Amino acid sequence: MRSKRKVSLTLDEDLCADIEKAAKTFNMAKSQLAQKAFRLWLKKETEAFMAKGYEEMAEEDKAFVDLVFQAQREILS
């Protein structure tokens, strides 16, 4: 079983009201709802961070390929 730790958060009143409504609507404890929200946010941010890294790597790879092709053209000319 996972160990749990109690934390304290300061949230806007309107967000607190929305959280309470969602907890009642989905019949979940607010803690459970918060855990799901945090996990979803972490997953989304991690995926966005990785996508950005892959895009940067692709740009670097393209620049390298362009350099190699230019060198080959010079050699073959």
N, C-alpha and C positions, 0 to 999 in steps of 0.2 A: 504494500500500500504506500502511496506517495505521502510524504509529510506535507503538512499545510502550514502556511504562515499568514498571520493576520497583518493586513496593511491598512493604512488610512489614506483616503483620497479626498481632495477638495474639488468639487464639481459645480458647475452652474446649476441653478435651480431648475431651469427648463430641461436640462439633460437628466437631472435626477428624476424629474417627473416622467420623462420618456422611458427611463430605465425601469421605474416602478410599473408603468403600464405594460412594457414588454415582458417583464417578469410575470405579471399576472396573466397576460395573454397567452404566453407560452408555458405557463405553469412551471416556472423555474425559479430557483433561488437567485437573488441578485448576484451573489458570488459566482454561481455557475454561469450566469449570463456574462458577467465581466470576464471570466476565464475564457469563454468562447470568443468574446470580442477581442481580447488581447491576442489570443492565438491566431485568429483570422488576420488581425493587423500585422503581426509579426511575419506570418506567411506571405502576405501581400508585399510588404516592404522588402523581405528577403528576395522574393521573385523579381521585383523591380530592380533591386540592386544587382542581382545576377544578370538580368537582361542588359542593363547598362554596361556591365563588364564585358559581356559577350559582344555587344555592339562595338565597344572600343577595341576589343581584340580583332574583330573583323576589319575595322578600319586600318589597324596596324598591319594585318596580314595583307590587305589590298595594297598598301603602300609598299610593302616588301616585294610582292609579286610584280608590281609596276617597275620597281627598281631592277629586279632580276630580268624582266623582259627587255628593258632598255639596255642592260649590259649585254644580253644575248644579241640584240639587234646590232650593237656596236661591234661585237665580235664577228658577226656574220656579214657585216658590210664591207 
